[in-house]
Amino acid sequence: MALHRELVWIKAVAFLTCLMSVAWGRYQIAYLVALGLAPSRIGVLRAAGLGAKFVATPLWGAWADVHANSTFPVCVAVVAVVALLELYRSPAVVASFGWLFALKMARSAANGVGTLADALTLRVIERHPGAGYGAQRLWTGVAWGCGSYVVGSCIDAYGYDAIFLWTYAFGGATLVLLARGPAFARAGDAGAPSPRLNRRGPLGNLWAYVRGLDRGGDMRPFLLLMCLYGVSMSLVEALLFLQMAREFESTKALMGLVTLVGTLTEYPFFLRSDALIRRFGQVKMLRVAHACLAARLALLACVTKATAPVALPCLQLLHGPCFALAWTAAVSFAADASTPALRATSQSVLSTAYYVLGAGLGSVLWSSLYERCGARTTYLLGAATVAAAGSALLPRLKGAKRADLPVSGGDAPGS
């Protein structure tokens, strides 16, 4: 059966938004190392950016619920992140750590693209029963892996200007695609939130969701679990590539290859994620992901400069179960625990717990430990963290239900 036009469009949105983000997202650490920044300062910058996202991401999600069936919030975020990236080439900015700190916070706060694209994806698949989230989300993995390898090769050949030119090109392509979206995404339809939800506004939507968490259930231990999982996963995102640049003196092409191998392993898990959730449930998938991440970090502690060119691509085979299984289960869990009218808010809170709080704490913690204790000890502590979090919190999760969050007027939990 031919794919519906809306499903083709949302796959293309996932692909292009990720291509736009991959150059800076993957190679910003290498770029900052080239500027002469110490690992501790890079950790501070990363934590500052994630601190800004802690405030901004839930607001992006709540604003997206107000414009539930519109691409306008995504377009605003794309324009903001592309425009602010150019300042990283300003001599005045890169010469001052204070300016870098301010720029990192501003651009991170403006970057709601991933959260908004996820929310838009969920809106589209609601209109097409049987079209699972994982089948759409896997295209971001394809874009991230292929884009990382191509950008890394371009940096080796032409220098760091490749990061900026790549981002501008695919940022423009993303805006064109969003402007040519299906009719419901341009004008809205009967699936839009009620007028009451629109009158409440972004802050009201967010407050309604937070009040809903007071009812207890699975959501609070779930969000704590995903926060700690983000702390441990940030070791791979931050420390691994910092170690490749400083200790292993790896080429950008090898960094791109490592990313490519990892993202290719996401494909089968994203593709079959909905079937896996139906068969095993969200909690069992999270258990498998925790076990795989603990093993992955313990094995990374054994890698040396001599073994890195072979060992690192091989260890990236564990990335699929570590990320794709965990994230699809988490998105499904958060969606089931919210009402449709607050789905974007729910996803933004999940993103805040995992990407912002978790990765932010991890950036500061692991960067400091890396400088003081070395990579081996840091990886082993990361493995212990994810194992302990899974052992303590996973038994408390039974599975989310929509009734876990109260509803007022058919719109919002906790009102």
C-alpha positions, 0 to 999 in steps of 0.5 A: 500500500502506498504511503499517505502523503502526510506520512511521507511529509513527516518522514521528510521533516524528521530527515531534514531537521536532523540533517540541519542539526547534525553538523553542529550537534556532532562536531561542536566539541571538536570545534571548541577543542580547536578553539583551545577550550579545556574539557572543563570549560566545554563541560560548563558551556554544555551545562549552560546550554542545557540549563537554558533548555531546561527553562525553554523546552517545556515552553516550546512544547506548551506553545506547540500545544496552542498551535497544535496542528501548525508548523509555525513554531517549528519554523520559528525555531529553525530560523533562530538556531540557524541565525545564531550559529553564525555568531560562532564564527565571530572573532569577538565571540570566540575570543571571550568565554563570557560571550561563548557562554551567553551564545550557548545559552541563547542558541540552546534556548532557541533550539526547540526543533527536536521537541517540536518535530516530535510533537508534530510527528505524534499529531500526524500519526494520530490521524493515521492509525497503524502508523507508528512513531518509530517508523517515522523517527528512524529517519532521524537516525539515518540522517544523523548517521549518514550526515555525521560521516559526510560532514566529518569527511568535509571537515577533514578536507575543507575545515570547520567552515563545512559545519556552517555551510551545511547547516545553512543549506539544510536549514533552508531546505527544512523551511521550504518543506515545512511551508509546503506541508499538508493542509492541516499543518498550515490551517489547522483542522478538527483535531486542534485543541479546544478553544479553552486550551488555546485561551490558557496559553503556553504557561497555563498548559505547562502549569496544568501538566505539572499539577497533573503530576501531583496525582502520583502514579508512574510519571514521577519515578519515570521522569527521574529514571529518564533523567538518570538515564540521560546522565549516563548516556551523556558519557557517550555523547560528550566524553567519547568524542572528547576522548577521541579528539584529545587522547586517541587523535582520531580523524573526523572521518573516524568520528563520523564512522562511529556515529554512522555505525551507531545510528544504523543500529537504530534502524531495526529497533525504530522500525519494529518498536511499535510491535515490540511495545505491544508484545513486551511492554514499555517497562521491559524495553527500558530494562533491556536498554539499561542492561545494554548501556551498562555493558556498553560503558563498561566495555568502553572503559577497556578501549585504548588508542591502539584498539580504538579504530576497531573497538569503537565502531564495534561497540557502537553496535550497542547504540541501537538497543541503548537509545532506540529501545529506550527512547521509543518506550519513553515517548510511548510511556509519556504519550500514554500518560497525557491527554491528546491536548497536552501531548506536546507538553508531555513530550517536552517535559520528557525531553527536559528530563532526559536531554536537559537535566540528565545530559546537563548534570552529566556534562558537568559531572563527567567532564570533571571526573574525566580531568581528575580520574581519567576515562576508565574510571569515569566510564565505570562510574557511568555503568554503575550509575545506570545499573543502580538507577534501573535497579531502584526505579524500574520495579516502580513502573507498571505502565502509564494510563491516560487516567493517571493524569486528571482532566478538566473540560476534556483538555488538560490534566490537573486542572 
